[in-house]
Amino acid sequence: MTIDDSHTNENSESRSSLSVESATIYLFVAEDGNRRVLGEWLAKHGSYQVVDPNADREVGDCDLCIVDYNGLRQHADDLRQVKAETEPVLFPVLLLLPERHSSIIEVDQGKIADNVFGSTIDEIVSLPMRQAELEWRIKALLRLRDQSLRLQQQTDELRWFKKVVEASGHAVYITDPDGTIKYVNPAFERLTGYEREEAIGQTPNILNSGEMSPDYFEELWETVLLGEGWEEKIVDCRKNGELYTAHQTISPITYDGEVQALVAIQADITELKELHRQLRVVDQILRHNLRNDLTVIRGQAEQIHSQTTGEVADAAGEIITLSDALLTTSQKSRAITAVLSDQPDTRQIDIVDTLKRIVNSATAAFPDAQVDLDAPSEAIVSATTNIHEAMSELVGNALVHNSNETPVVSLSVAKKGEVVEIRVTDNGDGIPEMDCAVLETGDAIDDLYHGSGLGLWVVYWIINRSEGSVVVENGETDGTTVKVSLPTGRTR
């Protein structure tokens, strides 16, 4: 074999870069001279690893096979088998064919051309050839192999993702930017009652229940066509006319800044919504009956207390105190029901302004207490709209359960990276371990031994739904610091 070095182009490497960083090349070159010269030439290239046929390595593990005329004669069946096993990934084979053997392509009644060249050989080059040309041909085949590998990887990933989506318990449908449905998964069929063939080609308007306002859909389309995600509840209609409520997220798929498709996922929350409704009904009935009965009991206790003395009057006073505590508990249970039943309404809130109002209210309600606030002029947090209720409960709890002659509560606000930290410190007797667990983790408690128990649950759920956290630090002797961390919001 002859490789002509007289026209070597030193810049050939800069014009053509390998797709495979370290390509392995298998040599089925029968003639010793050809194998030696080709091996020496390939050895000069650091990106090539030459595998000799005598080495303990499978042909299919390599990236390219180079054969000469006699090597092809001996190994044609093996090469065909390897190419068949690696499909659809390309296993390229390059044939080096001296000019004196070039007529072999047209002879043997076409058997070689049909049975060998057509199914085995990807590139035929005539010898002698220039080094730069040989290098270009090798790299071209390696690029084709790399492209086939990438295509196969993408195909495998798409198959895997399709299996995941098909197995999903949530309804998934994909539309083009105009809203035409291109794909639905089996969960969509089960939820909506529409078969895949019925839904594809239609628009999501087939699910329109008439319950959502035109403004809802106008805002939805305006948002997603800008490339932004959408997440809201929606009331849709099944094929049979039944309404269902879903939590829907819509994610745009963009390319070069343009929306190419929209992926919608619906989680059916119809039963959950009904449970919330039932919870509210039960809660309202219980609170109504409890409040009415307690009001009667308290009124009678007050009458007894005003008309008697001694042990009877003391007992009546105890009934009044317990009635007030139960009425307070009833109010707090209502707050918990509201927090758990409604979707979080998260907004940008100036927590400093919120705390100032809480301090003013606490000072008015507890004139013998000292309530201080150390805070910057402004601190914007991302929190639910009832964050005021949570912080007010913490301050009130610190004042009510404080046996000191002068209860002291100090509030401070500090921005720390991506969070705003609010510290509520008191000089009281400390928070019991049971209540600490409620505030920090929301763990269930066995005994709400005073009215603050339900209030601390309110604090936990409000801060939890604001994606914040609570840490309780009890002092060594007395006093407690409750540290609330909330995510920062956009600065005004």
C-alpha positions in Angstrom: 0.0 0.0 0.0 1.2 3.5 -0.8 0.3 6.6 1.2 1.5 9.7 -0.7 3.1 12.2 1.7 4.1 14.7 -0.9 0.9 16.7 -0.7 0.3 16.6 3.1 -1.7 19.6 4.3 -0.5 20.7 7.7 -3.8 22.6 8.3 -6.1 19.6 7.6 -6.6 19.2 11.4 -7.9 22.7 11.7 -10.4 22.3 8.9 -12.0 19.1 10.2 -12.4 18.2 13.8 -13.2 14.7 15.0 -16.7 14.1 16.5 -15.3 11.2 18.5 -12.6 12.3 20.9 -10.7 9.1 20.9 -11.6 6.9 18.0 -10.7 3.2 17.9 -9.9 1.8 14.5 -9.9 -1.9 13.8 -7.6 -3.1 11.0 -8.7 -6.1 8.8 -5.7 -5.6 6.5 -4.4 -8.9 5.2 -1.2 -7.8 3.5 1.6 -7.3 6.0 3.1 -4.4 4.1 -0.3 -2.6 4.0 -1.0 -3.2 7.7 2.5 -2.0 8.8 2.4 1.2 6.7 -1.2 2.1 7.7 -0.5 1.3 11.4 2.5 3.5 11.4 0.6 6.4 9.8 -2.4 6.1 12.2 0.0 5.9 15.2 1.1 9.4 14.5 -2.4 10.7 15.3 -3.0 11.0 19.0 -6.8 10.8 18.6 -6.7 7.3 17.0 -6.3 4.1 18.8 -5.4 1.2 16.5 -6.7 -2.3 17.3 -4.9 -5.2 15.8 -7.1 -8.2 14.7 -4.9 -10.4 17.0 -5.9 -8.3 20.1 -8.5 -9.5 22.5 -11.2 -7.0 21.5 -14.5 -7.3 19.8 -14.9 -5.6 16.4 -18.2 -4.0 17.4 -16.5 -2.2 20.3 -14.6 0.0 17.8 -15.6 3.1 15.9 -14.3 2.3 12.4 -13.0 -0.7 10.5 -10.4 -0.4 7.7 -10.0 -3.3 5.3 -8.0 -4.0 2.2 -9.0 -6.2 -0.7 -7.9 -9.5 0.8 -9.1 -8.6 4.3 -12.6 -8.0 2.9 -12.5 -11.4 1.1 -11.7 -13.1 4.5 -14.0 -11.2 6.9 -17.0 -10.0 4.8 -19.4 -12.3 6.7 -18.1 -11.1 10.1 -18.4 -7.4 9.1 -21.9 -7.9 7.9 -22.9 -9.5 11.2 -21.3 -6.7 13.2 -23.1 -4.0 11.2 -26.4 -5.8 11.6 -25.9 -6.1 15.3 -25.0 -2.5 15.8 -27.9 -1.1 13.8 -29.3 1.6 13.8 -26.0 2.9 15.0 -23.5 3.1 12.1 -20.4 0.9 12.2 -18.5 2.3 9.3 -16.2 0.2 7.1 -13.6 1.8 4.8 -12.1 -0.2 2.0 -8.7 0.6 0.6 -8.7 -0.7 -2.9 -5.7 -0.5 -5.2 -6.4 0.8 -8.7 -5.4 -2.6 -10.2 -8.3 -4.2 -8.3 -10.9 -1.5 -8.9 -12.6 -3.6 -11.6 -13.7 -6.1 -8.9 -16.7 -4.0 -8.3 -18.2 -4.8 -11.7 -17.2 -8.5 -12.0 -18.3 -11.8 -10.6 -21.8 -11.2 -12.1 -22.5 -8.5 -9.6 -22.3 -10.9 -6.6 -19.6 -8.9 -4.8 -21.2 -5.6 -5.6 -24.6 -6.8 -4.3 -23.7 -9.0 -1.4 -20.6 -7.3 -0.1 -20.2 -3.7 -1.1 -23.9 -2.9 -0.9 -24.3 -4.2 2.7 -20.8 -4.0 4.2 -18.7 -1.2 2.7 -19.5 2.5 3.5 -16.6 4.1 1.7 -14.1 3.0 -1.0 -10.9 4.8 -1.7 -8.3 4.0 -4.3 -4.7 3.6 -3.6 -2.3 5.3 -3.8 -3.9 8.3 -2.1 -2.7 11.5 -0.4 -2.4 11.5 3.4 -4.7 14.5 3.7 -7.4 12.7 1.7 -7.2 9.6 3.7 -7.5 11.6 6.9 -10.5 13.5 5.6 -12.3 10.2 4.6 -11.7 8.7 8.0 -13.0 11.7 9.9 -16.0 12.0 7.6 -17.0 8.4 8.5 -16.3 9.0 12.2 -18.6 12.1 12.1 -21.3 10.0 10.6 -20.9 7.4 13.3 -21.0 10.1 16.0 -24.2 11.5 14.5 -25.8 8.1 14.5 -24.7 7.5 18.1 -26.2 10.9 19.2 -29.4 10.2 17.2 -29.8 6.8 18.9 -29.2 8.3 22.3 -31.9 10.9 21.7 -34.2 8.2 20.3 -33.7 6.1 23.4 -34.3 9.1 25.7 -37.5 10.0 23.8 -38.7 6.4 24.1 -37.9 6.5 27.9 -39.7 9.8 28.4 -42.7 8.6 26.4 -42.9 5.5 28.6 -42.8 7.8 31.7 -45.5 10.1 30.3 -47.7 7.1 29.2 -47.4 5.6 32.7 -48.1 8.9 34.5 -51.2 9.1 36.7 -51.7 12.7 35.7 -53.4 13.8 32.4 -50.8 15.1 29.9 -51.5 16.7 26.6 -49.3 18.6 24.1 -50.4 21.3 21.7 -48.8 23.5 19.1 -48.6 27.2 19.7 -52.0 27.6 18.1 -53.5 25.2 20.6 -54.1 22.2 18.4 -53.6 19.0 20.4 -50.8 16.8 19.1 -50.6 14.2 21.8 -52.5 12.9 24.9 -51.5 10.2 27.3 -53.8 7.4 28.6 -54.4 9.3 31.9 -55.9 12.1 29.7 -58.3 9.6 28.2 -59.3 8.3 31.6 -59.8 11.8 33.1 -61.7 13.4 30.2 -63.4 10.5 28.5 -62.0 11.5 25.1 -60.1 8.8 23.2 -56.8 9.8 21.7 -58.1 9.8 18.2 -61.0 12.1 19.3 -58.7 14.6 21.0 -55.8 14.9 18.6 -56.4 17.7 16.1 -58.9 19.4 18.4 -58.1 22.2 20.8 -58.4 22.3 24.7 -61.7 24.1 24.1 -63.3 20.6 24.0 -62.9 20.6 27.7 -64.3 24.1 28.2 -66.9 23.9 31.0 -68.0 27.5 30.8 -67.1 27.9 34.4 -63.9 29.9 33.7 -64.1 33.5 32.7 -62.8 34.8 29.3 -60.2 36.8 31.3 -58.8 33.5 32.7 -58.0 32.1 29.2 -56.8 35.5 27.9 -54.3 35.7 30.7 -53.3 32.0 30.3 -52.5 32.3 26.6 -50.8 35.7 27.0 -48.6 34.1 29.7 -47.6 30.9 27.9 -47.0 32.5 24.5 -44.5 34.7 26.2 -42.6 31.6 27.2 -43.6 31.6 30.8 -45.2 28.8 32.8 -48.8 28.8 34.0 -50.1 27.1 37.2 -53.7 27.4 38.3 -56.9 25.5 39.2 -59.3 25.0 36.3 -62.8 23.6 36.1 -63.1 21.5 32.9 -65.8 19.3 31.4 -65.6 15.6 30.6 -67.0 14.2 27.3 -70.1 13.0 29.2 -70.8 16.5 30.5 -69.5 16.0 34.1 -67.4 18.8 35.5 -64.1 18.2 37.2 -61.6 20.4 38.9 -57.9 20.1 38.1 -54.7 21.6 39.1 -53.1 22.5 35.8 -49.6 23.4 34.8 -48.7 24.5 31.3 -45.0 24.6 30.3 -43.9 26.2 27.0 -41.3 24.4 24.9 -39.1 27.0 23.2 -36.4 27.0 20.5 -34.4 30.1 19.6 -36.7 32.1 21.8 -39.9 31.0 19.9 -42.6 28.8 21.5 -42.7 25.6 19.6 -45.2 23.6 21.8 -47.1 23.6 25.0 -47.1 20.8 27.5 -50.1 20.7 29.9 -50.4 18.5 33.0 -53.7 18.1 34.9 -54.0 16.6 38.3 -57.6 15.8 39.2 -58.5 17.5 42.5 -62.3 17.1 42.3 -62.4 14.7 45.3 -60.0 16.9 47.2 -62.1 19.9 46.6 -65.2 18.1 47.8 -63.4 17.0 50.9 -62.4 20.6 51.6 -66.0 21.6 51.2 -67.1 18.9 53.6 -64.5 20.0 56.0 -65.7 23.5 55.9 -69.3 22.4 56.5 -68.4 20.2 59.5 -66.2 23.0 60.9 -69.0 25.6 60.5 -71.5 23.3 62.2 -69.2 22.4 65.1 -68.1 26.0 65.6 -71.7 27.3 65.4 -73.0 24.7 67.9 -69.9 25.1 70.2 -70.1 28.9 70.1 -73.8 29.0 70.8 -73.7 26.4 73.7 -70.6 28.0 75.2 -72.3 31.5 75.1 -75.2 30.1 77.0 -73.0 28.3 79.5 -70.8 31.4 80.0 -73.9 33.6 80.4 -75.3 31.4 83.1 -71.9 31.2 84.8 -71.7 35.0 84.9 -75.1 35.1 86.5 -74.1 32.6 89.1 -70.8 34.4 89.7 -72.6 37.8 90.3 -75.2 36.3 92.6 -73.1 34.1 94.8 -69.9 34.1 96.9 -67.3 31.7 98.1 -66.7 28.3 96.4 -69.8 28.6 94.2 -68.6 32.0 92.8 -65.1 30.7 92.3 -66.4 27.7 90.4 -68.5 29.9 88.2 -65.5 32.1 87.5 -63.5 29.0 86.5 -66.3 28.1 84.1 -66.2 31.6 82.6 -62.4 31.3 82.1 -62.6 27.9 80.5 -65.5 29.0 78.2 -63.4 31.9 77.0 -60.5 29.5 76.3 -62.8 27.2 74.3 -64.2 30.1 72.3 -60.6 31.2 71.5 -59.8 27.6 70.4 -62.9 27.5 68.2 -61.7 30.7 66.5 -58.2 29.2 65.9 -59.7 26.0 64.5 -61.5 28.1 62.0 -58.2 29.7 61.0 -56.6 26.3 60.5 -59.5 25.1 58.4 -59.2 28.2 56.2 -55.4 27.8 55.8 -55.7 24.1 54.8 -58.7 24.5 52.5 -57.6 27.4 50.4 -54.8 27.4 47.8 -51.9 29.5 49.0 -52.1 33.1 47.8 -48.5 34.2 47.7 -47.5 37.8 47.3 -44.7 40.3 47.8 -45.2 41.7 51.4 -43.3 44.3 53.4 -42.8 42.3 56.6 -41.6 45.4 58.4 -44.9 47.2 57.8 -46.7 44.0 59.0 -44.7 43.8 62.2 -45.2 47.5 63.0 -49.0 47.0 62.9 -48.7 43.9 65.1 -46.5 45.9 67.6 -49.1 48.7 67.8 -52.0 46.2 68.4 -50.0 44.2 71.0 -49.1 47.4 72.9 -52.7 48.4 73.0 -53.9 45.0 74.1 -51.1 44.5 76.8 -50.4 48.0 78.2 -48.2 46.5 81.0 -45.9 44.8 78.4 -42.9 46.1 76.5 -42.9 45.3 72.8 -40.0 46.5 70.7 -39.1 46.3 67.0 -35.6 46.6 65.5 -35.9 46.5 61.7 -34.8 48.3 58.5 -37.1 50.6 56.8 -38.4 47.8 54.5 -37.9 44.1 54.0 -39.9 42.5 51.1 -40.7 38.8 51.5 -42.6 36.3 49.4 -45.4 35.0 51.7 -49.0 34.1 51.8 -51.5 36.9 52.5 -52.2 35.6 56.0 -48.6 35.9 57.2 -49.9 38.7 59.5 -52.0 36.2 61.4 -48.9 33.9 61.9 -46.7 36.6 63.2 -49.5 38.1 65.4 -50.0 34.7 66.9 -46.3 34.4 67.8 -46.3 37.8 69.5 -49.6 37.1 71.3 -48.4 33.7 72.5 -45.2 35.2 73.9 -47.2 37.8 75.9 -50.1 35.6 77.1 -47.9 32.8 78.4 -45.5 35.1 80.3 -45.5 35.1 84.1 -43.2 38.1 84.5 -44.7 41.3 85.9 -43.5 43.1 82.8 -43.6 40.8 79.8 -41.0 41.8 77.2 -41.1 40.8 73.5 -38.4 42.0 71.1 -38.8 41.7 67.4 -35.9 42.0 64.9 -35.7 41.8 61.1 -32.5 41.1 59.1 -31.9 40.3 55.4 -29.6 37.2 55.1 -28.9 36.3 51.5 -32.0 34.8 49.9 -34.1 34.9 53.1 -35.4 37.5 55.6 -35.0 36.4 59.2 -37.5 37.6 61.8 -36.7 36.9 65.4 -39.3 37.0 68.2 -37.6 37.0 71.6 -39.4 37.0 75.0 -38.5 36.9 78.6 -41.1 34.2 79.4 -40.8 30.7 80.8 -39.9 29.0 77.6 -41.9 27.0 75.0 -42.6 23.4 75.9 -41.0 20.7 73.8 -44.3 19.6 72.5 -45.1 23.1 71.1 -41.6 23.4 69.6 -42.2 20.3 67.6 -45.5 21.8 66.2 -43.7 25.1 65.2 -40.7 23.5 63.6 -41.9 20.3 62.0 -45.7 20.2 62.2 -45.5 16.9 64.1 -48.8 15.8 65.7 -49.3 16.4 69.4 -51.3 14.3 71.7 -52.5 16.8 74.2 -53.4 20.5 73.5 -53.1 21.4 77.2 -53.7 25.1 76.6 -55.3 27.3 73.9 -52.0 28.2 72.3 -51.7 24.7 70.8 -54.0 25.3 67.9 -52.5 28.8 67.4 -49.1 27.3 66.9 -50.5 25.0 64.2 -51.8 28.1 62.4 -48.3 29.5 62.6 -46.7 26.4 61.2 -49.0 25.9 58.2 -48.9 29.6 57.2 -45.1 29.7 57.3 -44.9 26.3 55.6 -47.1 27.4 52.8 -45.0 30.5 52.4 -42.0 28.2 51.8 -40.5 29.4 55.1 -39.1 27.7 58.2 -39.2 28.1 62.0 -36.5 27.4 64.5 -37.1 27.6 68.3 -34.3 28.5 70.7 -35.1 28.2 74.4 -32.8 30.1 76.8 -30.8 28.2 79.4 -32.9 29.7 82.3 -35.8 31.4 80.7 -36.9 33.2 77.6 -37.4 32.0 74.1 -36.4 33.1 70.6 -38.5 32.0 67.6 -36.7 32.5 64.4 -38.8 32.7 61.3 -37.1 32.6 57.8 -39.1 33.7 54.8 -37.9 33.8 51.1 -37.1 37.3 49.9 -39.3 39.0 47.4 -38.7 41.6 44.7 -37.4 44.9 45.9 -39.7 47.8 45.2 
